[in-house]
Structures are given as C-alpha cells and as structure tokens.
Amino acid sequence: MTLDCIVYRCKKQAEMYLYVRADMETDDLPELLLRQVGALTQVMELSLSPASKLARADVSTVMQKLDADGFYLQMPPSGLINPHLHFGD
C-alpha cells in the first residue's frame, strides 16, 4: 500500500511541517489548524509506503494519520518550539 501526500513548511514555526493527503486541498483542513500553522509553502511530494523512511517521524504513524484525518503535523525537535505559538499572530 502506498499513500501520496504533499509536505508543506509552516510559516509560524521553524522546522514544523504539515503532511496532507494528495487528494485533499489545504482549504479542506480544519480552520484552527490552519490558523496555528500560518502560511504554507509546498516543499515536496511523497509517495509513502510501510518501507519508507522519514527523518523525524515514524512512517506508519504518518500514514495512519493521513488515512484517518487527511493530515499529519510534524512538530519541530524539542528546543526549537516557539512557546507562544498558540497565542496566534
């Protein structure tokens, strides 16, 4: 089984990436999520399979979230998280 997705860089937080199922538009994502991540910049398209390797995320978790929710939010490594991210713009 493979799952195609598009990976976006999130403007509001360095090293935060949003994986979106390829058959979805970003407009289909929850409004609260879109406010939290800010502007999105497409960085790559991936075709994931259980044998795929990702640098900072478990591929099976990513695939499960994409299948269930249509997206997966990859948080930055600890120490790089902006503590005021939830306060909005």
Backbone torsions as a table, in degrees:
resi	resn	phi	psi	omega
1	MET	NA	132.3	173.8
2	THR	-120.3	155.8	-179.2
3	LEU	-136.7	120.2	179.9
4	ASP	-87.5	138.8	178.7
5	CYS	-146.9	164.7	176.2
6	ILE	-117.6	135.2	-178.9
7	VAL	-106.9	131.4	-179.7
8	TYR	-119.1	142.2	170.8
9	ARG	-85.3	137.9	-178.2
10	CYS	-96.6	128.6	-175.5
11	LYS	-67.0	-35.8	-172.2
12	LYS	-75.2	-14.1	-176.3
13	GLN	-146.2	122.5	176.2
14	ALA	-61.7	142.4	177.1
15	GLU	66.1	18.0	174.7
16	MET	-106.1	130.8	-176.7
17	TYR	-129.2	144.5	179.0
18	LEU	-114.9	119.3	175.9
19	TYR	-93.2	128.3	-178.7
20	VAL	-126.2	133.0	177.4
21	ARG	-54.8	136.4	-172.6
22	ALA	-61.3	-25.1	-179.5
23	ASP	-86.6	6.6	179.2
24	MET	-111.1	153.9	173.0
25	GLU	-100.1	152.4	177.9
26	THR	-63.2	-25.5	177.1
27	ASP	-64.7	-19.9	179.3
28	ASP	-81.2	-9.1	-177.7
29	LEU	-76.9	155.8	178.8
30	PRO	-58.0	138.1	-177.8
31	GLU	-59.2	-40.2	179.7
32	LEU	-61.4	-42.2	177.9
33	LEU	-61.5	-45.9	-178.9
34	LEU	-62.2	-36.8	176.7
35	ARG	-66.9	-37.4	-178.5
36	GLN	-68.8	-37.0	-175.1
37	VAL	-89.6	-21.6	-178.5
38	GLY	76.7	-159.8	-179.3
39	ALA	-62.4	142.0	-179.1
40	LEU	-109.7	137.9	176.3
41	THR	-121.1	120.4	179.7
42	GLN	-66.5	130.4	-179.8
43	VAL	-115.2	-26.6	177.9
44	MET	-168.9	163.7	172.1
45	GLU	-116.0	136.5	-178.6
46	LEU	-128.2	149.8	170.5
47	SER	-115.8	103.8	-174.5
48	LEU	-90.0	144.4	172.6
49	SER	-140.5	165.8	178.6
50	PRO	-57.0	-23.7	179.8
51	ALA	-86.2	-7.6	-179.3
52	SER	-66.2	154.5	176.1
53	LYS	-119.8	133.3	175.0
54	LEU	-119.6	145.0	-174.8
55	ALA	-65.5	-42.4	-172.5
56	ARG	-124.6	9.8	-178.2
57	ALA	-143.2	152.2	176.0
58	ASP	-80.1	122.4	-173.9
59	VAL	-61.3	-36.1	-179.7
60	SER	-66.6	-37.9	176.5
61	THR	-64.9	-45.1	179.2
62	VAL	-59.9	-46.6	-178.9
63	MET	-64.3	-39.5	178.2
64	GLN	-63.3	-44.7	179.7
65	LYS	-66.3	-39.8	177.6
66	LEU	-63.2	-41.3	-179.9
67	ASP	-67.3	-43.1	-176.2
68	ALA	-79.3	-46.3	-172.0
69	ASP	-109.8	-18.6	-177.6
70	GLY	91.1	-6.4	-180.0
71	PHE	-152.3	161.4	173.9
72	TYR	-141.0	127.7	179.3
73	LEU	-100.3	115.3	177.8
74	GLN	-93.0	114.3	-179.6
75	MET	-78.9	156.2	178.4
76	PRO	-70.8	163.8	175.7
77	PRO	-59.7	149.8	178.9
78	SER	-58.3	146.7	-175.9
79	GLY	96.8	-19.0	179.0
80	LEU	-109.6	-0.3	-176.9
81	ILE	-77.1	130.1	176.4
82	ASN	-73.9	114.1	-175.6
83	PRO	-67.0	-14.8	-178.2
84	HIS	-103.6	15.6	-177.6
85	LEU	-57.6	-37.8	-175.8
86	HIS	-74.6	-9.0	-179.4
87	PHE	-81.0	-4.5	177.2
88	GLY	90.5	-157.4	-177.5
89	ASP	-69.6	NA	NA
